[in-house]
């Protein structure tokens, strides 16, 4: 009789552990299925930047619902005089925003690094989608970057006097 209960307990644990791990595997699968575009999908980017991104094995993750390539920004993030490019880049399923100052590959900054998995959410039914979008925030003297978790919150990054500051954006 004791052997029967021990066997029942082991089977129950096996079933419980199997069900407990299933949601994690669904999220990991969704992360693996996130649409990530090659830098060559963005012909408006200078070839030197596309080459840099490819040489460093970066891709550009895409929000689940938008079919037009996005997450590449042309702006003035240090001052109004200089043109800069900010790109949401993913490497080994970890994304960050990379800024190419003055559109040069030898002058870059990296901010807001986090696993792509952290930017997944349920998007209806049993569907899970990547939901990170970057946008430009226009200010009088130069631009900021809005790092948006679709439908949840955003953080605004603003470069001032050689440092990035973070501000709460949309909630």
ZABA-342413 format. One record per atom (N, C-alpha, C): residue number from 1; residue in three letters; x negated, y, z. Coordinates in steps of 0.001 Angstrom, whole numbers. Each point is the difference from the previous one (the first is absolute). Layout:
% ZABA-342413
+-----+-----+---------+---------+---------+
:   k :   r :      c1 :      c2 :      c3 :
+-----+-----+---------+---------+---------+
: NUM : ALA :       X :       Y :       Z :
...
+-----+-----+---------+---------+---------+
***
This chain:
% ZABA-342413
+-----+-----+---------+---------+---------+
:   k :   r :      c1 :      c2 :      c3 :
+-----+-----+---------+---------+---------+
:   1 : UNK :    -813 :   -1191 :       0 :
:   1 : UNK :     813 :    1191 :       0 :
:   1 : UNK :    -862 :    1263 :       0 :
:   2 : UNK :   -1075 :      -3 :     796 :
:   2 : UNK :    -901 :    1150 :      59 :
:   2 : UNK :    -650 :     223 :   -1355 :
:   3 : UNK :    -347 :   -1098 :    -669 :
:   3 : UNK :    -609 :      93 :   -1312 :
:   3 : UNK :     974 :     654 :    -994 :
:   4 : UNK :    1276 :    -320 :     112 :
:   4 : UNK :    1026 :     577 :    -857 :
:   4 : UNK :      69 :    1516 :     192 :
:   5 : UNK :      24 :     470 :    1245 :
:   5 : UNK :      66 :    1435 :     285 :
:   5 : UNK :   -1266 :     718 :    -454 :
:   6 : UNK :   -1128 :    -638 :     161 :
:   6 : UNK :   -1263 :     576 :    -455 :
:   6 : UNK :      12 :     141 :   -1523 :
:   7 : UNK :     477 :   -1007 :    -694 :
:   7 : UNK :     104 :      51 :   -1451 :
:   7 : UNK :     987 :    1090 :    -424 :
:   8 : UNK :    1119 :     100 :     661 :
:   8 : UNK :     992 :    1022 :    -285 :
:   8 : UNK :    -572 :    1395 :     227 :
:   9 : UNK :    -731 :     176 :    1093 :
:   9 : UNK :    -626 :    1282 :     309 :
:   9 : UNK :   -1010 :     371 :   -1084 :
:  10 : UNK :    -833 :    -937 :    -407 :
:  10 : UNK :   -1008 :     261 :   -1043 :
:  10 : UNK :     677 :     368 :   -1322 :
:  11 : UNK :    1023 :    -711 :    -374 :
:  11 : UNK :     725 :     300 :   -1242 :
:  11 : UNK :     649 :    1377 :      65 :
:  12 : UNK :     573 :     323 :    1147 :
:  12 : UNK :     634 :    1310 :     170 :
:  12 : UNK :   -1021 :    1117 :    -123 :
:  13 : UNK :   -1163 :    -178 :     610 :
:  13 : UNK :   -1060 :    1011 :     -99 :
:  13 : UNK :    -469 :     151 :   -1437 :
:  14 : UNK :    -152 :   -1099 :    -699 :
:  14 : UNK :    -434 :      33 :   -1383 :
:  14 : UNK :     996 :     791 :    -855 :
:  15 : UNK :    1272 :    -286 :     173 :
:  15 : UNK :    1042 :     708 :    -751 :
:  15 : UNK :       6 :    1475 :     382 :
:  16 : UNK :     -92 :     311 :    1304 :
:  16 : UNK :      10 :    1375 :     466 :
:  16 : UNK :   -1193 :     772 :    -562 :
:  17 : UNK :   -1186 :    -582 :      61 :
:  17 : UNK :   -1199 :     664 :    -511 :
:  17 : UNK :     115 :     202 :   -1505 :
:  18 : UNK :     517 :    -973 :    -691 :
:  18 : UNK :     192 :     126 :   -1444 :
:  18 : UNK :     910 :    1158 :    -352 :
:  19 : UNK :    1109 :     158 :     722 :
:  19 : UNK :     910 :    1111 :    -259 :
:  19 : UNK :    -607 :    1326 :     446 :
:  20 : UNK :    -745 :     -19 :    1083 :
:  20 : UNK :    -596 :    1235 :     508 :
:  20 : UNK :   -1046 :     536 :    -970 :
:  21 : UNK :    -700 :    -850 :    -725 :
:  21 : UNK :   -1031 :     458 :    -909 :
:  21 : UNK :     557 :     389 :   -1367 :
:  22 : UNK :    1162 :    -460 :    -330 :
:  22 : UNK :     545 :     262 :   -1328 :
:  22 : UNK :     138 :    1493 :    -303 :
:  23 : UNK :     529 :     833 :     892 :
:  23 : UNK :     104 :    1419 :    -337 :
:  23 : UNK :   -1351 :     628 :    -326 :
:  24 : UNK :   -1068 :    -376 :     726 :
:  24 : UNK :   -1314 :     548 :    -302 :
:  24 : UNK :    -415 :    -342 :   -1416 :
:  25 : UNK :     232 :   -1227 :    -418 :
:  25 : UNK :    -403 :    -398 :   -1341 :
:  25 : UNK :     810 :     748 :   -1060 :
:  26 : UNK :    1242 :     336 :     282 :
:  26 : UNK :     823 :     771 :    -933 :
:  26 : UNK :    -581 :    1403 :    -174 :
:  27 : UNK :    -440 :     603 :    1086 :
:  27 : UNK :    -591 :    1341 :     -59 :
:  27 : UNK :   -1341 :     -28 :    -715 :
:  28 : UNK :    -783 :   -1026 :     265 :
:  28 : UNK :   -1294 :    -122 :    -676 :
:  28 : UNK :     216 :    -202 :   -1497 :
:  29 : UNK :     972 :    -820 :    -351 :
:  29 : UNK :     323 :    -200 :   -1412 :
:  29 : UNK :     429 :    1323 :    -644 :
:  30 : UNK :     828 :     779 :     690 :
:  30 : UNK :     429 :    1303 :    -523 :
:  30 : UNK :   -1203 :     923 :    -185 :
:  31 : UNK :    -933 :     -49 :     939 :
:  31 : UNK :   -1217 :     805 :    -121 :
:  31 : UNK :    -791 :    -426 :   -1234 :
:  32 : UNK :    -129 :   -1292 :    -200 :
:  32 : UNK :    -723 :    -504 :   -1167 :
:  32 : UNK :     698 :     375 :   -1318 :
:  33 : UNK :    1332 :     131 :      51 :
:  33 : UNK :     773 :     316 :   -1199 :
:  33 : UNK :     169 :    1495 :    -238 :
:  34 : UNK :    -532 :     827 :     893 :
:  34 : UNK :      79 :    1447 :    -190 :
:  34 : UNK :    -627 :     367 :   -1339 :
:  35 : UNK :     677 :     851 :    -733 :
:  35 : UNK :    -515 :     434 :   -1294 :
:  35 : UNK :   -1172 :     954 :     238 :
:  36 : UNK :   -1156 :    -379 :    -517 :
:  36 : UNK :   -1212 :     814 :     102 :
:  36 : UNK :    -522 :     199 :   -1421 :
:  37 : UNK :     -93 :    1256 :    -401 :
:  37 : UNK :    -410 :     302 :   -1372 :
:  37 : UNK :   -1500 :     233 :    -107 :
:  38 : UNK :    -519 :    -317 :   -1148 :
:  38 : UNK :   -1389 :     297 :    -332 :
:  38 : UNK :    -144 :    1516 :    -162 :
:  39 : UNK :   -1157 :     549 :     353 :
:  39 : UNK :    -224 :    1436 :    -256 :
:  39 : UNK :     171 :     363 :   -1480 :
:  40 : UNK :    -194 :    -961 :    -900 :
:  40 : UNK :     176 :     269 :   -1429 :
:  40 : UNK :    1461 :     280 :    -359 :
:  41 : UNK :     928 :    -292 :     916 :
:  41 : UNK :    1424 :     294 :    -220 :
:  41 : UNK :     306 :    1486 :     149 :
:  42 : UNK :   -1019 :     779 :     353 :
:  42 : UNK :     173 :    1436 :     229 :
:  42 : UNK :    -914 :     779 :    -949 :
:  43 : UNK :     419 :     137 :   -1265 :
:  43 : UNK :    -864 :     659 :    -996 :
:  43 : UNK :    -293 :    1468 :     319 :
:  44 : UNK :     788 :     649 :     838 :
:  44 : UNK :    -263 :    1394 :     361 :
:  44 : UNK :   -1208 :     129 :     928 :
:  45 : UNK :    -398 :   -1113 :     639 :
:  45 : UNK :   -1201 :      25 :     836 :
:  45 : UNK :   -1236 :      75 :    -888 :
:  46 : UNK :    -988 :     796 :     395 :
:  46 : UNK :   -1247 :       5 :    -765 :
:  46 : UNK :    -607 :   -1407 :     -37 :
:  47 : UNK :    -632 :    -328 :   -1102 :
:  47 : UNK :    -592 :   -1332 :    -168 :
:  47 : UNK :   -1014 :    -306 :    1101 :
:  48 : UNK :    -740 :     997 :     460 :
:  48 : UNK :   -1004 :    -233 :    1051 :
:  48 : UNK :     665 :    -483 :    1294 :
:  49 : UNK :    1164 :     526 :     317 :
:  49 : UNK :     715 :    -426 :    1214 :
:  49 : UNK :     603 :   -1381 :    -213 :
:  50 : UNK :     569 :    -253 :   -1170 :
:  50 : UNK :     528 :   -1343 :    -275 :
:  50 : UNK :   -1110 :   -1048 :      92 :
:  51 : UNK :   -1163 :     331 :    -544 :
:  51 : UNK :   -1134 :    -930 :      71 :
:  51 : UNK :    -446 :    -217 :    1445 :
:  52 : UNK :     -82 :    1073 :     769 :
:  52 : UNK :    -390 :    -108 :    1413 :
:  52 : UNK :     953 :    -941 :     744 :
:  53 : UNK :    1292 :     210 :    -175 :
:  53 : UNK :     994 :    -823 :     688 :
:  53 : UNK :    -117 :   -1468 :    -413 :
:  54 : UNK :    -184 :    -239 :   -1278 :
:  54 : UNK :    -137 :   -1384 :    -458 :
:  54 : UNK :   -1287 :    -645 :     503 :
:  55 : UNK :   -1088 :     739 :       3 :
:  55 : UNK :   -1272 :    -537 :     495 :
:  55 : UNK :      72 :    -369 :    1482 :
:  56 : UNK :     854 :     716 :     739 :
:  56 : UNK :     165 :    -275 :    1427 :
:  56 : UNK :    1215 :    -891 :     273 :
:  57 : UNK :     575 :    -549 :   -1060 :
:  57 : UNK :    1108 :    -971 :      82 :
:  57 : UNK :    1249 :     570 :     664 :
:  58 : UNK :     264 :    1285 :    -244 :
:  58 : UNK :    1219 :     620 :     506 :
:  58 : UNK :    1140 :    -184 :    -992 :
:  59 : UNK :    1184 :    -162 :     541 :
:  59 : UNK :    1224 :      75 :    -800 :
:  59 : UNK :     869 :    1075 :     639 :
:  60 : UNK :    1096 :     328 :    -659 :
:  60 : UNK :     878 :    1061 :     486 :
:  60 : UNK :    1374 :    -614 :     281 :
:  61 : UNK :     318 :    -206 :    1304 :
:  61 : UNK :    1266 :    -656 :     340 :
:  61 : UNK :    1195 :     880 :    -353 :
:  62 : UNK :    1083 :    -659 :    -343 :
:  62 : UNK :    1211 :     695 :    -444 :
:  62 : UNK :    1167 :    -305 :     923 :
:  63 : UNK :     781 :    1026 :     273 :
:  63 : UNK :    1221 :    -163 :     783 :
:  63 : UNK :     925 :    -963 :    -745 :
:  64 : UNK :     773 :    -771 :     739 :
:  64 : UNK :     820 :   -1075 :    -577 :
:  64 : UNK :    1025 :     453 :   -1018 :
:  65 : UNK :     536 :    1210 :     129 :
:  65 : UNK :    1128 :     375 :    -855 :
:  65 : UNK :    -376 :     870 :   -1194 :
:  66 : UNK :   -1141 :     643 :      30 :
:  66 : UNK :    -347 :     950 :   -1054 :
:  66 : UNK :    -726 :    -709 :   -1132 :
:  67 : UNK :     536 :      74 :   -1200 :
:  67 : UNK :    -597 :    -683 :   -1141 :
:  67 : UNK :   -1034 :     864 :    -719 :
:  68 : UNK :     -22 :    1294 :     276 :
:  68 : UNK :    -988 :     899 :    -602 :
:  68 : UNK :   -1251 :     -23 :     869 :
:  69 : UNK :   -1181 :    -211 :    -593 :
:  69 : UNK :   -1227 :     -27 :     810 :
:  69 : UNK :    -135 :    1265 :     861 :
:  70 : UNK :    -363 :    -200 :    1251 :
:  70 : UNK :     -88 :    1106 :     953 :
:  70 : UNK :   -1107 :    -273 :    1018 :
:  71 : UNK :     -95 :     855 :     991 :
:  71 : UNK :   -1015 :     -23 :    1062 :
:  71 : UNK :   -1359 :     504 :    -476 :
:  72 : UNK :      34 :     895 :    -986 :
:  72 : UNK :   -1160 :     766 :    -451 :
:  72 : UNK :     430 :    1464 :     -10 :
:  73 : UNK :    -765 :     839 :     706 :
:  73 : UNK :     365 :    1412 :     129 :
:  73 : UNK :   -1106 :     914 :    -533 :
:  74 : UNK :     397 :    1009 :    -740 :
:  74 : UNK :    -912 :    1054 :    -445 :
:  74 : UNK :     367 :    1251 :     788 :
:  75 : UNK :    -935 :     516 :     775 :
:  75 : UNK :     323 :    1152 :     834 :
:  75 : UNK :   -1231 :     802 :     358 :
:  76 : UNK :     192 :     875 :     950 :
:  76 : UNK :   -1056 :     885 :     507 :
:  76 : UNK :     -49 :    -207 :    1513 :
:  77 : UNK :    -708 :   -1032 :     453 :
:  77 : UNK :      72 :    -413 :    1398 :
:  77 : UNK :    -978 :     735 :     914 :
:  78 : UNK :   -1041 :     606 :    -558 :
:  78 : UNK :    -945 :     764 :     826 :
:  78 : UNK :     276 :    1502 :    -111 :
:  79 : UNK :     272 :     455 :   -1212 :
:  79 : UNK :     316 :    1418 :    -243 :
:  79 : UNK :     661 :     112 :   -1366 :
:  80 : UNK :     521 :    1183 :    -296 :
:  80 : UNK :     724 :     183 :   -1265 :
:  80 : UNK :    -913 :       6 :   -1218 :
:  81 : UNK :   -1283 :     270 :     203 :
:  81 : UNK :    -924 :     112 :   -1128 :
:  81 : UNK :    -341 :   -1347 :    -622 :
:  82 : UNK :    -170 :   -1016 :     825 :
:  82 : UNK :    -488 :   -1289 :    -489 :
:  82 : UNK :    1123 :   -1004 :    -162 :
:  83 : UNK :     -74 :    -745 :   -1088 :
:  83 : UNK :     982 :   -1059 :    -255 :
:  83 : UNK :    -543 :   -1314 :     552 :
:  84 : UNK :     846 :    -717 :     730 :
:  84 : UNK :    -382 :   -1267 :     624 :
:  84 : UNK :    1010 :   -1069 :    -409 :
:  85 : UNK :    -379 :   -1246 :     235 :
:  85 : UNK :     892 :   -1127 :    -286 :
:  85 : UNK :      74 :    -870 :    1253 :
:  86 : UNK :    1215 :    -345 :     405 :
:  86 : UNK :     225 :    -929 :    1122 :
:  86 : UNK :     704 :   -1230 :    -563 :
:  87 : UNK :    -495 :   -1179 :     395 :
:  87 : UNK :     544 :   -1249 :    -525 :
:  87 : UNK :     200 :    -971 :    1158 :
:  88 : UNK :    1169 :    -615 :      46 :
:  88 : UNK :     221 :   -1090 :     946 :
:  88 : UNK :    -655 :   -1239 :    -612 :
:  89 : UNK :   -1055 :    -479 :     634 :
:  89 : UNK :    -782 :   -1115 :    -531 :
:  89 : UNK :     116 :   -1203 :     924 :
:  90 : UNK :      16 :   -1179 :    -589 :
:  90 : UNK :      58 :   -1241 :     764 :
:  90 : UNK :   -1191 :    -878 :    -368 :
:  91 : UNK :    -642 :    -540 :    1026 :
:  91 : UNK :   -1098 :    -941 :    -175 :
:  91 : UNK :     203 :   -1116 :    1011 :
:  92 : UNK :      94 :   -1231 :    -479 :
:  92 : UNK :     270 :   -1152 :     871 :
:  92 : UNK :    1249 :     211 :     863 :
:  93 : UNK :    1030 :     585 :    -610 :
:  93 : UNK :    1305 :     215 :     638 :
:  93 : UNK :     -70 :     939 :    1199 :
:  94 : UNK :    -966 :     908 :     -28 :
:  94 : UNK :     -93 :    1091 :     982 :
:  94 : UNK :     -64 :    1286 :    -815 :
:  95 : UNK :     897 :     930 :     296 :
:  95 : UNK :      27 :    1221 :    -803 :
:  95 : UNK :    -436 :    1210 :     809 :
:  96 : UNK :    -478 :     990 :    -736 :
:  96 : UNK :    -387 :    1286 :     570 :
:  96 : UNK :     184 :    1048 :   -1088 :
:  97 : UNK :     -22 :    1238 :     417 :
:  97 : UNK :      79 :    1101 :    -950 :
:  97 : UNK :   -1425 :     472 :    -237 :
:  98 : UNK :    -414 :     -39 :   -1255 :
:  98 : UNK :   -1339 :     456 :    -366 :
:  98 : UNK :     132 :    1322 :    -749 :
:  99 : UNK :    -760 :     988 :     460 :
:  99 : UNK :      27 :    1324 :    -616 :
:  99 : UNK :   -1298 :     197 :    -762 :
: 100 : UNK :     115 :     347 :   -1254 :
: 100 : UNK :   -1146 :     335 :    -842 :
: 100 : UNK :     -56 :    1523 :     -77 :
: 101 : UNK :    -913 :     572 :     780 :
: 101 : UNK :    -138 :    1458 :      58 :
: 101 : UNK :    -554 :     513 :   -1320 :
: 102 : UNK :     603 :    1051 :    -509 :
: 102 : UNK :    -421 :     610 :   -1272 :
: 102 : UNK :     -21 :   -1018 :   -1143 :
: 103 : UNK :     812 :   -1054 :     118 :
: 103 : UNK :     123 :   -1041 :   -1016 :
: 103 : UNK :   -1364 :    -661 :    -270 :
: 104 : UNK :    -787 :    -211 :    1069 :
: 104 : UNK :   -1329 :    -601 :    -143 :
: 104 : UNK :     -88 :   -1283 :     815 :
: 105 : UNK :    -705 :    -990 :    -538 :
: 105 : UNK :    -124 :   -1281 :     698 :
: 105 : UNK :   -1082 :       7 :    1063 :
: 106 : UNK :    -813 :    1042 :      45 :
: 106 : UNK :   -1048 :      51 :    1018 :
: 106 : UNK :     394 :     866 :    1196 :
: 107 : UNK :    1262 :     414 :      37 :
: 107 : UNK :     497 :     810 :    1110 :
: 107 : UNK :    1410 :    -490 :     347 :
: 108 : UNK :      55 :    -990 :     912 :
: 108 : UNK :    1299 :    -582 :     332 :
: 108 : UNK :     216 :     -41 :    1509 :
: 109 : UNK :    1265 :     -69 :     381 :
: 109 : UNK :     422 :    -227 :    1385 :
: 109 : UNK :    1021 :   -1125 :      -7 :
: 110 : UNK :     103 :    -683 :    1137 :
: 110 : UNK :     977 :   -1078 :     144 :
: 110 : UNK :     776 :     232 :    1290 :
: 111 : UNK :    1325 :     -36 :     -93 :
: 111 : UNK :     853 :     196 :    1174 :
: 111 : UNK :    1104 :   -1050 :       8 :
: 112 : UNK :     619 :    -156 :    1159 :
: 112 : UNK :    1210 :    -797 :     182 :
: 112 : UNK :    -132 :   -1446 :    -484 :
: 113 : UNK :    -991 :    -697 :     517 :
: 113 : UNK :    -248 :   -1393 :    -382 :
: 113 : UNK :     824 :    -941 :     873 :
: 114 : UNK :     717 :    -935 :    -646 :
: 114 : UNK :     799 :    -978 :     741 :
: 114 : UNK :     369 :   -1169 :    -914 :
: 115 : UNK :     296 :   -1164 :     597 :
: 115 : UNK :     393 :   -1156 :    -819 :
: 115 : UNK :    1273 :     283 :    -801 :
: 116 : UNK :      22 :    -443 :   -1235 :
: 116 : UNK :    1203 :     158 :    -829 :
: 116 : UNK :    1205 :    -678 :     651 :
: 117 : UNK :    -251 :   -1071 :     725 :
: 117 : UNK :    1056 :    -735 :     698 :
: 117 : UNK :     793 :     917 :     940 :
: 118 : UNK :    -669 :    1006 :     569 :
: 118 : UNK :     664 :     935 :     913 :
: 118 : UNK :    1008 :     904 :    -704 :
: 119 : UNK :     -44 :      44 :   -1317 :
: 119 : UNK :     863 :     886 :    -772 :
: 119 : UNK :    1107 :    -765 :    -730 :
: 120 : UNK :     246 :   -1215 :     437 :
: 120 : UNK :    1101 :    -780 :    -560 :
: 120 : UNK :    1249 :     191 :     847 :
: 121 : UNK :    1163 :    -104 :    -651 :
: 121 : UNK :    1264 :      49 :     733 :
: 121 : UNK :    1059 :    -747 :    -797 :
: 122 : UNK :    1060 :    -375 :     703 :
: 122 : UNK :    1140 :    -603 :    -677 :
: 122 : UNK :     633 :    1041 :    -902 :
: 123 : UNK :     330 :    -415 :   -1230 :
: 123 : UNK :     543 :     956 :    -973 :
: 123 : UNK :    1345 :    -452 :    -559 :
: 124 : UNK :     699 :    -829 :     770 :
: 124 : UNK :    1318 :    -473 :    -421 :
: 124 : UNK :      12 :   -1503 :    -172 :
: 125 : UNK :     969 :    -626 :     617 :
: 125 : UNK :      86 :   -1454 :     -55 :
: 125 : UNK :   -1224 :    -616 :     656 :
: 126 : UNK :    -568 :    -988 :    -647 :
: 126 : UNK :   -1211 :    -643 :     499 :
: 126 : UNK :   -1267 :     600 :    -611 :
: 127 : UNK :     133 :    1118 :    -699 :
: 127 : UNK :   -1130 :     597 :    -706 :
: 127 : UNK :    -867 :     844 :     931 :
: 128 : UNK :   -1293 :     -58 :    -227 :
: 128 : UNK :    -979 :     783 :     740 :
: 128 : UNK :    -816 :     768 :   -1022 :
: 129 : UNK :    -239 :    1290 :     259 :
: 129 : UNK :    -751 :     796 :    -967 :
: 129 : UNK :   -1007 :     917 :     640 :
: 130 : UNK :   -1068 :     298 :    -737 :
: 130 : UNK :   -1003 :     969 :     413 :
: 130 : UNK :     626 :    1382 :     -94 :
: 131 : UNK :    -181 :     823 :    1027 :
: 131 : UNK :     763 :    1245 :      99 :
: 131 : UNK :    -856 :    1205 :     352 :
: 132 : UNK :   -1219 :      44 :    -496 :
: 132 : UNK :    -898 :    1129 :     289 :
: 132 : UNK :    -143 :     865 :   -1248 :
: 133 : UNK :     216 :    1292 :     185 :
: 133 : UNK :     -51 :     959 :   -1095 :
: 133 : UNK :    -774 :    1217 :     480 :
: 134 : UNK :    -860 :     553 :    -857 :
: 134 : UNK :    -627 :    1271 :     338 :
: 134 : UNK :     538 :    1079 :    -935 :
: 135 : UNK :     185 :    1193 :     571 :
: 135 : UNK :     502 :    1155 :    -734 :
: 135 : UNK :    -793 :    1235 :     400 :
: 136 : UNK :      84 :    1019 :    -832 :
: 136 : UNK :    -649 :    1280 :     311 :
: 136 : UNK :     958 :     864 :     802 :
: 137 : UNK :    -539 :     656 :    1006 :
: 137 : UNK :     719 :    1035 :     738 :
: 137 : UNK :    -674 :    1324 :    -350 :
: 138 : UNK :     732 :     914 :    -567 :
: 138 : UNK :    -557 :    1294 :    -433 :
: 138 : UNK :      47 :    1016 :    1143 :
: 139 : UNK :   -1143 :     597 :     250 :
: 139 : UNK :    -119 :    1091 :     967 :
: 139 : UNK :    -516 :    1223 :    -742 :
: 140 : UNK :      -5 :    1161 :     669 :
: 140 : UNK :    -436 :    1235 :    -656 :
: 140 : UNK :   -1451 :     -55 :    -478 :
: 141 : UNK :    -897 :    -466 :     873 :
: 141 : UNK :   -1420 :      78 :    -355 :
: 141 : UNK :    -544 :   -1269 :    -661 :
: 142 : UNK :     518 :   -1182 :     312 :
: 142 : UNK :    -350 :   -1237 :    -699 :
: 142 : UNK :     963 :   -1110 :     403 :
: 143 : UNK :    -188 :   -1182 :    -561 :
: 143 : UNK :     971 :   -1087 :     131 :
: 143 : UNK :    -318 :    -953 :    1152 :
: 144 : UNK :    1026 :    -700 :     449 :
: 144 : UNK :    -138 :   -1089 :     954 :
: 144 : UNK :     482 :   -1290 :    -656 :
: 145 : UNK :    -193 :   -1107 :     697 :
: 145 : UNK :     408 :   -1313 :    -505 :
: 145 : UNK :    1028 :    -592 :     958 :
: 146 : UNK :    1158 :    -343 :    -537 :
: 146 : UNK :    1058 :    -643 :     778 :
: 146 : UNK :    -114 :   -1510 :    -207 :
: 147 : UNK :    -323 :    -710 :    1070 :
: 147 : UNK :    -133 :   -1466 :     -13 :
: 147 : UNK :    1316 :    -541 :     560 :
: 148 : UNK :     852 :    -509 :    -883 :
: 148 : UNK :    1403 :    -279 :     319 :
: 148 : UNK :     300 :   -1495 :      30 :
: 149 : UNK :     578 :    -454 :    1118 :
: 149 : UNK :     531 :   -1365 :     104 :
: 149 : UNK :    1480 :     133 :    -341 :
: 150 : UNK :     359 :    -393 :   -1205 :
: 150 : UNK :    1312 :     252 :    -586 :
: 150 : UNK :    1148 :    -291 :     963 :
: 151 : UNK :     788 :    1042 :     273 :
: 151 : UNK :    1182 :    -138 :     839 :
: 151 : UNK :    -281 :     -22 :    1493 :
: 152 : UNK :   -1262 :     132 :     406 :
: 152 : UNK :    -329 :    -113 :    1420 :
: 152 : UNK :    -659 :    1271 :     536 :
: 153 : UNK :   -1200 :     301 :    -416 :
: 153 : UNK :    -725 :    1162 :     522 :
: 153 : UNK :   -1114 :     375 :    -970 :
: 154 : UNK :    -605 :    1146 :     253 :
: 154 : UNK :   -1179 :     367 :    -769 :
: 154 : UNK :    -974 :     765 :     889 :
: 155 : UNK :   -1242 :      -6 :    -440 :
: 155 : UNK :   -1055 :     777 :     646 :
: 155 : UNK :    -584 :     904 :   -1071 :
: 156 : UNK :    -145 :    1268 :     333 :
: 156 : UNK :    -583 :     952 :    -934 :
: 156 : UNK :   -1462 :     212 :     380 :
: 157 : UNK :    -876 :    -153 :    -984 :
: 157 : UNK :   -1432 :     239 :     184 :
: 157 : UNK :    -343 :    1333 :    -649 :
: 158 : UNK :    -658 :     840 :     759 :
: 158 : UNK :    -359 :    1335 :    -474 :
: 158 : UNK :   -1472 :     240 :     317 :
: 159 : UNK :    -754 :     352 :   -1026 :
: 159 : UNK :   -1439 :     211 :     144 :
: 159 : UNK :    -269 :    1465 :     272 :
: 160 : UNK :    -697 :     281 :    1106 :
: 160 : UNK :    -263 :    1381 :     382 :
: 160 : UNK :   -1342 :      72 :     727 :
: 161 : UNK :    -860 :     886 :    -467 :
: 161 : UNK :   -1306 :     235 :     628 :
: 161 : UNK :    -801 :   -1292 :     153 :
: 162 : UNK :      10 :    -826 :   -1037 :
: 162 : UNK :    -823 :   -1197 :     -15 :
: 162 : UNK :     562 :   -1200 :     736 :
: 163 : UNK :    1245 :      89 :     476 :
: 163 : UNK :     601 :   -1117 :     734 :
: 163 : UNK :    1442 :    -226 :    -442 :
: 164 : UNK :     404 :   -1271 :      78 :
: 164 : UNK :    1397 :    -358 :    -265 :
: 164 : UNK :     796 :     101 :    1291 :
: 165 : UNK :    1159 :     623 :     -98 :
: 165 : UNK :     947 :      37 :    1125 :
: 165 : UNK :    1232 :    -789 :    -412 :
: 166 : UNK :     644 :    -593 :    1005 :
: 166 : UNK :    1220 :    -776 :    -253 :
: 166 : UNK :    1184 :     708 :     651 :
: 167 : UNK :    1099 :      39 :    -717 :
: 167 : UNK :    1238 :     580 :     509 :
: 167 : UNK :    1150 :    -949 :    -285 :
: 168 : UNK :     956 :     -13 :     896 :
: 168 : UNK :    1192 :    -817 :    -244 :
: 168 : UNK :     766 :     571 :   -1170 :
: 169 : UNK :     378 :    -876 :    -913 :
: 169 : UNK :     793 :     406 :   -1144 :
: 169 : UNK :    1446 :    -379 :     193 :
: 170 : UNK :     591 :    -571 :   -1029 :
: 170 : UNK :    1419 :    -391 :      51 :
: 170 : UNK :     188 :   -1165 :     963 :
: 171 : UNK :    1157 :     -25 :     626 :
: 171 : UNK :     381 :   -1103 :     884 :
: 171 : UNK :    1211 :    -697 :    -554 :
+-----+-----+---------+---------+---------+
***
